[in-house]
Amino acid sequence: MKLFAAGISHKTAPVELRERLAVKQSEIADLAFVLKCFGHLDEIVLLSTCNRVEIYGTTRHATGHIKSLLQLLCPEPGALDPHIYVYEDAAAVRHLLRVTAGLDSMVLGETEITGQIKSAYEIARSAGLTGRVLNRLFQRAFQATKEIRTRTGIGRGTVSIKSTAVELIGKTDLSQQSIMVLGAGEMAENCVRLLVKKGAGSILVSNRSYDRAVDLAMRCGAEPICFGDCLLFGMRDVDVVIAATSSAETLLGRDDVENLMKARRNRPLLLIDLSVPRNIDPAVTGLDHVSLFNIDDLEARARRGVQAREQELTACHQIIEGHVAALTEKLHTEEAQSRWRSEPPQLSPTILIPQPT
């Protein structure tokens, strides 16, 4: 029996192609069943995230047809072929363990993928699509990830822009902080959601389109605030302002912030500008009690976090190789035992030689 992993990821295919293969979570089980039947597979787990679409499975046949299973998901299968990777046996085990531990992620060491893989596995297991091999494989992946998280620093430090921004704020108790986010696009929403997750006490959302601010605030449990002339008034009582808009204009000039600080009676203000072009005048750094960080500052901090995590890779790979060796040996032993039970050795017939009288 062959164990395999096949798919595309952010390392092999552009987002435009990954979008075409993406599968809704509500359709995962049904589609996995179709792929199992079409591919003559014994077991299957189908994983679909924003950065990868992968099939993990076992088959008693040659694996030359495995690429065609992924091509079933794509309206233009010919364009997909150069981007597909296929791993077998120990290489497939190694790949899943790396992916589950966040070592193959766009953000090294991120933990979200672990939960996504647990969800994909549980969907397949509950639907009766897994068996002895994949059950052992995925349980081993979760064990290896736990060991890596415990014994190495691969998940420590911040390596993304939004996480670095939240880390700057989080040096004090976030539950006691009032934070205003300017913008309602993807970056702004990611920031708001992360702030909510980290327990921020009060979050205000402001955008040129008030309806979009209201929509984001309602979805994330924040409070919308009008943009225009009342924006500075609303900033009098906040501790942090995060600018994350697509505007090409300066939204907070030096004079604006200087007048704002007078109204605040010089209570410290942290400004974080994630926008390109910048939305906050860099000249505000000359004002007392004002701290400004732009996207370059945050990227520098994030790079330091990435470098720290990269130093842990050798230890992570050693842990993974130990689990790969242990699992593959166990699977090969069980496969041999199963084959022997189903096909017992043929014994030579006993030949009776007459004895002389």
N, C-alpha and C positions, 0 to 999 in steps of 0.2 A: 504494500500500500504506500502511495506517495503522499507526503505532506507538502503543501505548497502555499505560498503567499504571492499574490499578483495584484498590481494596481498602478495608479499614478499618484503623484504628490506634487507639492509646490517645488520640489527639486527637479522634477522631470517635465512638468507641463504648466503652461500659463493659466492664469485664473479663468480666461475665457473658455478653455477646454475643460477645466475642472467643473465649471458651472454646468456644462452640458451633461456631465455624468452624475451630478449631485442627486441623491435620493432622499425624499421626504421620510422622516422617521416613521410616519404612519404607514409607509409602503415597504419598509425594510423587510419585514418577515415574508410578505407575499412574493416580493421580487427575489429574495434569497431562495425561496422554494422553487421558483421557476428556473433560476440558474442552477440549482442542485440537480433538477431533472434533466435540463438541457445538457449539462456538462457531465452527466453520469457520475456525480459525486456521492460519496458516502456521508460526508459531513460538510457544513459550510457556516461561516460567519461573514456577514457583509457589513463593512464599515464605511460610513460616508460622513465626512466633516468638510469644513470650508477649505482645508489644506490637502485632503487626500480622499480617494475612494479606493478601497482595497477589498479583495476577497481572500479569505483564509479557508482552506479546505483540504479534504483528503479524497483520493481517487485510486481505483485499482487499475486504471488505464494509463497510457502514456500521457504526458502533460502538454503535448504539442498543441492541443486545442484550447488551452486555458486562456490565451489572449482573446479568443473569440467570445468568451463569456463577458469580458469587459466591453467588447465592441457592441454587444447587444444593448448596452446602456446608452450608446452614443448615436445620435442621428446621422453622424458622418463618420462611420467606423474607420474609413481609410486614413483619416487624419489622426487617429488615435494611436495606431500601431507603433510609431517610433518612440512614443512616450511611456509605453508600458514596461514595467519590470516584473520579472518572475523569479522567485526564489524557491528552492526545494530543500526538504529535509532540514539539516542543521542550519543552513543559510536562512530558511524560512523562520525557524525558531529564533535565531539571532535577530532577524529583522523585527519580529513582533516585540521582542523584549526591548529593543532599542526604541521603538516607537512608543510603547507603553510608558517607558521611563522618561519620555520627553527628549531623548537624545537625537531624534530625527526631526524635531519640530523647528518651525521657523524661529521661535524664541527658545533657545537652548534651556532645557530643564523645566519648561512650563508644565503645570500639573493638570490643566484642563483636559488634555488628551487622555489621561488615565481614566477619568470619569466617562469620557465618550466611548472608550473601548469597553469599559465595564457595561455600559448601556447596550452596546452592540452585541456583546456576548450574551447578556441576559435575554435580549430579544430572541436570539437564535436558540438558546438553551430552552427557553419557555415554549418555543414553537416546535421543539423536538428535532431541530436541525443539527445538533451537535451530538457527539458520542464520546467514546473513550479517549480518542486522540486529541481532539480539540478541547475537551474539558481539561485534560491534563496540561495542554499547551497554555491555555489562558490562565489557569490557576497558577502555573509556574511564572507567567509574565507578571501577575500581580504580586507574587512573592518576591520576585527579583526587584521590582520597582520599590516595594517597601524596604527591602534591604539597602538599596541604593540611596533612598531618601534618609535612612537612618545612619548609614555609615559614611556618606560623603556629603559635601556641601554643594551638590549640583543645583539644589533649589534655593540656595541662599542668595541674598542680594537682589537688586532690581535690574532688569535687563530690557525693559520696555519704556517708552517715553511716558505713557500715562501712569505706569507704576512708579516711575521715578518722581513724577509730579506729585503723586499722592504721598510718597515717602517724605518729600519736603514738608508737606503739610502735617504729616503724621508724627512729626517729632514731638508734637504735643497731643493731647487727647482729642481725637477727631470728634468725639461726641460733644465736645464743648466748643467746636468751631462752627462759624457761620461762613459759608462759601458761596460765591456767585460765579456761575459759569456763563460766559458769553458765547453764544452759538447754539445751534440745534442740529448740526450735522453728525456724521459718524464719529468723529473724534470727540466732539462735545458729549455725545450720548455715551460713548465708552467711559469717559471721565466720570459722568454722573453716576453710571451704574457701579463703577468701581468705588466711588465715594460712598454710595449707599451700602455696598457690601462691607466696607471698612467701618461703617457705623457713624458717618458724619451726622452731626446733630441737626443742621439746617442747611439746605441747598436751595439756592435761587437760580432760576434759568431765565436768561434774557436773550432775545433775538430780534432782528429787524422785523421779521414776520412773527407777530405776537401769537398767531394761531399755531405756528410750529413750536414756539416756546411752551404754549399750553399743552400741546400734544405730548411733547417730551416730558414735561413735568408730571402729567397725569400718569404716564406709563412707568415712571421711575419713582414716584412718591416725592417729587420736589415741588417747589412753588414758583409759578411763572411771575415775571415782572416785566413791565413795559420797557422798551429800549430807549428811545429819545431823550428828552430833557430830564426826565425823572430818574435816569439811570444813575447819575452821580449821587442823587439824593439817596437812592437805595444802597449805595456803597458805603454810606456813613457808618453803618453798624456791622459790616462784614469783616471777617479776619483775612479772607483770601479772595482774590479775583483770578479766575482762569479764563484766558482768552483763547477760544478755539473756533474761529470763524473762517470763512473763505473770503472775507472782505479785503480789498486791496488798500483800504484806507486806514489811517491811524485813528483808533477809537478812543484812546486815552492819551492825551498829550501831557507834556510836563506841566503846563499851566493848570490843566484839569486836576491833575493829581496834587499839585501844590495847594490849590483851593480846597480840595477834598481833605487833605491832611489838617488844614486849619479847622474845618468843621468837625473833624475827628479828634481834635485837640492832641494831634500827634500820636494817637494810638497806633502801634505798629501795623503795617499793611504788607502782606505778601502778594506779589503780582507774578503770575506764571503765564508766559506768552507762548502758546503752542502753534500760533498761526504763521504762515508764510504766504505773502509778506506779513511782517510783524504788525500787530494791532496796537502795541503799546510803545510809546516813544522811549527809546533807550536812554534818553536824557534824564528820565525820572530816577535813575540810579544815583544822581547827585543830591537827591532829597533825603533829609533825615528821616529815620524810622520807616523807610521804604526799601523793600528788597525785591529785585526783579530778576527772574530767570527766563531766558528765551530757549528756543528748541535746541540750539547748539549747546547750551549749558547742560540741558537734560541728556542729550545724546552722548556727551562726554562722560557723564555719570553712568549712563547705561552701558557704555563700552567698558568701563572699569568693572561693572558687574558681570559682563559677558566674559571678560578675561579671567576673572576669579572662578567662574564656573568651568571654563575650558581647562583650567588647571586640575579639575576633578575628573576629567574624562578618562584618564588612564585607570584610576581606581574603579570607575563605573564599568569600563570594558572588562576588567578582570572579573568583577562580580558576574557580569553577563556570561562570559565564557564558561565560568564554573557551572552556571545553571544550564547552559546549552549542552555541555558535555553530559551532565547528569540526566537531563531529560531525554536526549537522543539515545543514550545507552538503555534507559528504562523502556523506551518505546520499541527499540530494536529487540530487546529481550522478550517483551510481551508479544511482539509480532511473531517471533520464532516459536514461542510456546503455543500461540494460537494456531500457527500453521501445523505444528506437530500434532496438536489435538484433533485438528480437522482432517489431517492426512497422516495417520500413524504409519511408522515404517513397515515395509513389507518384509516379513520374515521368510527366509528360505525354507521350503518344505523339508521335513525330516526324512531322510532316506534310510530305510531299514535294510541292512545287509544281512542276509541269512548266514547263520553260523554253521560251520561244518559239524557234522555229527560224528 
